C-alpha cells in the first residue's frame, strides 16, 4: 500500500460524507509500517495527505496501529523496538493531520500480544518498550504542543482480554499517555456485564481513549447499548473518540451503516436526531 492508494480510499469517504449530508466526516486511517516510516520523515508527503483530506472535508483524529493488517502476521510485536518506532511514526504523522483546533489524537492498537506463550521474559520486554513509547510520546507533545495517546484494544486470546486481565496487563503503564481502545462488539459478546467491565477499567485509572462501534445488529445490540450508556452517562463522557465502523464495500453500504449507527446513538440521546454529525 502506498500514498496514492490511501488517497483513492479518501475518494470513497468523501462520497460517503456527501451522501450523509455532513459538513465534515471523520476517518480513521490505517497506514502500514513501510508507508508510516516514509511519511514520518517526508513533510511534503504529509502536507499532501492533509490537503487531500481537506479537499474532501474529511478529518482525522485516530490512526490504526495494527501492522499485521498487511497480512504479514503479528509482527513486529510489542516485545520488539520496531513496534515502538512504528507507533511513534504514526503519532508524528497524526500530529500533522489533526485540525488546528484539535488538542490531541489517538493511535489504536491490539492488546499487547497473544496470551499463549506470553511469559515473564515477554512481559519484561513489552514493559520496556511501553516505557520508551511513553517517553517518545511525551517528547512529541513537548515539541508540538499537542498530544497523541495510544489505546490498546482487548480481544479474545490476547494478553488483554476480559476487564480484569486488561487492568492487570496495563497496571504499570503511563496512564496519561497510554490507555484502552474498546471494541463494543467484543465487549458485548465476551464480557458478562459490559457496563460493569467498563467501570472496572475506569476505577483502575485506565483512560478509554477510543471506542469502536460496528454496524452489526443482533443479539448483542442491547449489551453495547448498555456499554454506551456507561461511557456517556450522567457522569459525563469517559472517552473523547467514538469510531463508527462499517463492513460495507460501497458508498451506499457504508453510508447506510453509519446512518444506522447514528440513529442508534440518537435513540440513546447521544446524537441529534435528523442531523448529520461526523463519524468514522
C-alpha positions as CSV (number, residue, x, y, z in Angstrom):
1,X,0.0,0.0,0.0
2,X,1.2,3.5,-0.9
3,X,0.0,7.1,-0.6
4,X,-1.9,7.1,-3.9
5,X,-3.9,4.0,-2.7
6,X,-4.7,5.9,0.5
7,X,-5.8,8.9,-1.5
8,X,-8.1,6.7,-3.7
9,X,-9.8,5.4,-0.5
10,X,-10.4,9.0,0.6
11,X,-12.5,9.5,-2.6
12,X,-14.9,6.9,-1.3
13,X,-15.2,8.5,2.1
14,X,-15.7,11.9,0.5
15,X,-18.6,10.4,-1.3
16,X,-20.0,8.9,1.9
17,X,-19.8,12.4,3.6
18,X,-21.7,13.9,0.7
19,X,-24.3,11.2,0.8
20,X,-24.8,11.7,4.6
21,X,-25.1,15.4,4.0
22,X,-22.5,16.1,6.7
23,X,-20.4,19.2,6.7
24,X,-17.4,17.0,7.7
25,X,-16.7,13.3,8.2
26,X,-14.0,11.9,10.5
27,X,-12.0,9.0,9.1
28,X,-9.7,6.6,10.9
29,X,-6.8,5.7,8.6
30,X,-4.6,2.5,8.6
31,X,-1.0,3.0,7.4
32,X,1.3,0.0,7.1
33,X,4.7,0.3,8.7
34,X,6.6,1.0,5.5
35,X,4.3,3.8,4.5
36,X,4.3,5.2,8.0
37,X,8.1,5.3,8.1
38,X,8.2,7.2,4.8
39,X,5.5,9.7,5.8
40,X,7.1,10.3,9.2
41,X,10.2,11.8,7.5
42,X,8.6,13.3,4.4
43,X,6.9,16.6,5.4
44,X,5.8,17.3,1.9
45,X,4.0,13.9,1.7
46,X,2.2,14.7,5.0
47,X,1.3,18.1,3.7
48,X,-0.2,16.5,0.5
49,X,-2.2,14.0,2.6
50,X,-3.6,16.7,4.8
51,X,-4.5,18.7,1.6
52,X,-6.3,15.7,0.2
53,X,-8.3,15.3,3.4
54,X,-9.2,19.0,3.4
55,X,-10.3,18.9,-0.2
56,X,-12.9,16.2,0.7
57,X,-13.9,17.7,4.0
58,X,-12.5,14.7,5.9
59,X,-10.9,14.9,9.3
60,X,-8.5,12.6,11.1
61,X,-8.2,12.2,14.9
62,X,-7.3,8.5,15.0
63,X,-4.9,6.2,13.2
64,X,-4.9,2.4,13.4
65,X,-1.6,1.0,14.6
66,X,-2.0,-2.7,13.9
67,X,0.8,-3.6,11.4
68,X,-0.5,-7.1,10.7
69,X,-3.4,-5.7,8.7
70,X,-1.0,-6.1,5.8
71,X,-1.4,-9.9,6.1
72,X,2.1,-10.3,7.3
73,X,1.4,-11.8,10.7
74,X,1.5,-10.2,14.1
75,X,4.9,-8.6,13.7
76,X,6.6,-6.5,14.9
77,X,5.1,-7.4,18.3
78,X,5.2,-5.3,21.5
79,X,8.4,-7.1,22.6
80,X,10.3,-5.5,19.7
81,X,11.6,-2.0,19.4
82,X,10.3,-1.8,15.8
83,X,6.7,-1.7,17.2
84,X,7.5,1.3,19.2
85,X,9.0,3.1,16.2
86,X,6.0,2.2,14.0
87,X,3.7,3.6,16.7
88,X,5.7,6.8,17.1
89,X,5.8,7.2,13.3
90,X,2.0,7.2,13.4
91,X,1.9,9.7,16.2
92,X,4.2,12.1,14.2
93,X,2.0,11.8,11.1
94,X,-1.2,12.2,13.1
95,X,0.1,15.5,14.7
96,X,0.3,17.0,11.2
97,X,-3.1,15.7,10.2
98,X,-5.1,17.0,13.1
99,X,-7.3,20.0,12.6
100,X,-5.9,23.2,14.1
101,X,-8.4,23.3,16.9
102,X,-7.9,19.6,18.0
103,X,-5.7,19.3,21.0
104,X,-4.9,15.6,20.8
105,X,-5.3,12.4,18.8
106,X,-5.3,8.7,19.2
107,X,-3.4,5.7,17.8
108,X,-5.3,2.4,18.4
109,X,-3.6,-1.0,18.6
110,X,-4.1,-4.5,19.8
111,X,-3.9,-5.8,23.3
112,X,-0.1,-6.3,23.5
113,X,0.0,-9.8,22.1
114,X,-1.2,-13.4,22.3
115,X,-1.6,-14.7,25.9
116,X,-0.3,-18.2,24.8
117,X,3.5,-18.1,25.2
118,X,3.5,-14.7,27.0
119,X,5.8,-15.4,29.9
120,X,7.9,-13.3,32.3
121,X,10.5,-12.5,29.7
122,X,8.0,-11.3,27.2
123,X,6.2,-9.2,29.8
124,X,9.5,-7.5,30.8
125,X,10.4,-6.8,27.2
126,X,7.0,-5.3,26.5
127,X,7.0,-3.1,29.6
128,X,10.4,-1.7,28.5
129,X,9.0,-0.9,25.0
130,X,5.9,0.7,26.5
131,X,8.0,2.9,28.8
132,X,10.1,4.1,25.9
133,X,7.0,4.6,23.8
134,X,5.6,6.8,26.6
135,X,8.8,8.8,26.7
136,X,8.6,9.3,22.9
137,X,5.0,10.5,23.1
138,X,5.9,12.9,25.8
139,X,8.7,14.3,23.7
140,X,6.3,14.8,20.7
141,X,3.8,16.6,22.9
142,X,6.5,18.9,24.2
143,X,7.7,19.6,20.7
144,X,4.3,20.1,19.1
145,X,2.1,21.5,21.9
146,X,-0.4,18.7,21.2
147,X,-0.6,15.1,22.4
148,X,-1.2,11.7,21.0
149,X,-2.4,8.8,23.2
150,X,-2.2,5.1,22.4
151,X,-5.1,2.8,23.1
152,X,-4.7,-1.0,23.5
153,X,-7.7,-3.0,22.3
154,X,-8.7,-6.1,24.4
155,X,-9.7,-9.1,22.3
156,X,-10.1,-12.9,22.8
157,X,-6.9,-14.8,23.3
158,X,-4.8,-11.7,23.9
159,X,-2.9,-10.6,27.0
160,X,-5.6,-8.0,27.3
161,X,-9.0,-9.8,27.1
162,X,-11.5,-9.5,29.9
163,X,-11.6,-6.4,32.2
164,X,-9.5,-8.0,35.0
165,X,-6.8,-9.1,32.5
166,X,-6.8,-5.7,30.9
167,X,-6.3,-4.0,34.3
168,X,-3.5,-6.4,35.2
169,X,-1.8,-6.1,31.9
170,X,-1.8,-2.3,31.9
171,X,-1.2,-1.8,35.6
172,X,2.3,-0.4,35.2
173,X,1.9,1.8,32.2
174,X,2.0,5.6,31.9
175,X,-1.8,6.2,32.2
176,X,-1.5,9.8,31.0
177,X,-0.3,8.7,27.5
178,X,-1.4,5.0,27.2
179,X,-4.9,3.6,27.7
180,X,-7.6,1.4,26.3
181,X,-9.4,1.2,22.9
182,X,-12.7,-0.6,23.3
183,X,-14.5,-2.5,20.6
184,X,-18.0,-2.6,21.9
185,X,-18.8,-5.6,19.8
186,X,-16.1,-7.6,21.6
187,X,-17.3,-6.2,24.9
188,X,-20.9,-7.1,24.2
189,X,-20.1,-10.7,23.1
190,X,-17.4,-11.6,25.6
191,X,-17.8,-9.6,28.8
192,X,-20.6,-10.8,31.1
193,X,-21.6,-7.3,32.1
194,X,-20.3,-4.6,29.7
195,X,-21.2,-1.7,32.0
196,X,-19.5,-3.2,35.0
197,X,-16.5,-4.1,32.9
198,X,-16.0,-0.6,31.7
199,X,-16.4,0.6,35.3
200,X,-13.6,-1.9,36.3
201,X,-11.3,-0.2,33.8
202,X,-12.0,3.4,34.9
203,X,-11.9,2.5,38.6
204,X,-8.3,1.3,37.9
205,X,-7.4,4.7,36.4
206,X,-7.3,3.5,32.8
207,X,-8.3,6.0,30.2
208,X,-10.6,4.8,27.4
209,X,-9.0,6.7,24.6
210,X,-11.2,5.3,21.8
211,X,-14.5,3.3,21.5
212,X,-15.4,1.4,18.3
213,X,-18.9,0.6,17.3
214,X,-19.6,-1.7,14.3
215,X,-22.9,-1.7,12.4
216,X,-24.0,-5.2,13.1
217,X,-27.5,-5.5,14.5
218,X,-28.2,-8.7,16.5
219,X,-28.3,-10.3,19.9
220,X,-25.5,-8.1,21.4
221,X,-27.1,-4.8,20.4
222,X,-28.6,-4.4,23.9
223,X,-25.3,-5.1,25.5
224,X,-23.4,-2.5,23.6
225,X,-26.2,0.0,24.3
226,X,-25.6,-0.6,28.0
227,X,-21.9,0.0,27.3
228,X,-22.6,3.3,25.6
229,X,-24.8,4.4,28.4
230,X,-21.9,3.7,30.8
231,X,-19.5,5.6,28.6
232,X,-21.7,8.6,28.0
233,X,-24.0,8.5,31.1
234,X,-24.7,11.0,33.8
235,X,-21.0,11.2,35.0
236,X,-20.0,12.6,31.6
237,X,-18.3,11.1,28.6
238,X,-15.5,8.6,29.5
239,X,-13.9,8.8,26.0
240,X,-13.1,11.5,23.5
241,X,-13.4,9.3,20.4
242,X,-16.3,7.2,19.2
243,X,-15.4,5.5,16.0
244,X,-18.3,4.1,13.9
245,X,-17.2,1.1,11.9
246,X,-18.6,-0.2,8.7
247,X,-18.0,-3.5,6.9
248,X,-19.6,-2.2,3.7
249,X,-17.7,-2.2,0.4
250,X,-19.6,0.6,-1.4
251,X,-20.5,4.2,-0.7
252,X,-24.2,3.2,-0.3
253,X,-23.4,0.4,2.2
254,X,-21.0,2.5,4.3
255,X,-23.4,5.4,4.4
256,X,-26.2,3.1,5.3
257,X,-24.2,1.6,8.2
258,X,-23.3,5.0,9.5
259,X,-26.8,6.2,9.3
260,X,-28.0,3.1,11.2
261,X,-25.4,3.8,14.0
262,X,-26.2,7.5,14.1
263,X,-29.9,6.6,14.6
264,X,-29.0,4.2,17.4
265,X,-27.0,7.0,19.1
266,X,-29.8,9.4,18.6
267,X,-32.2,7.0,20.2
268,X,-29.9,6.9,23.3
269,X,-29.7,10.7,23.3
270,X,-26.1,10.7,22.2
271,X,-26.5,12.3,18.8
272,X,-29.0,14.9,17.5
273,X,-31.9,13.3,15.6
274,X,-32.2,14.0,11.8
275,X,-28.9,16.0,11.9
276,X,-25.7,14.6,10.3
277,X,-22.7,14.5,12.5
278,X,-19.1,13.4,12.0
279,X,-18.5,9.7,12.0
280,X,-15.7,7.3,11.0
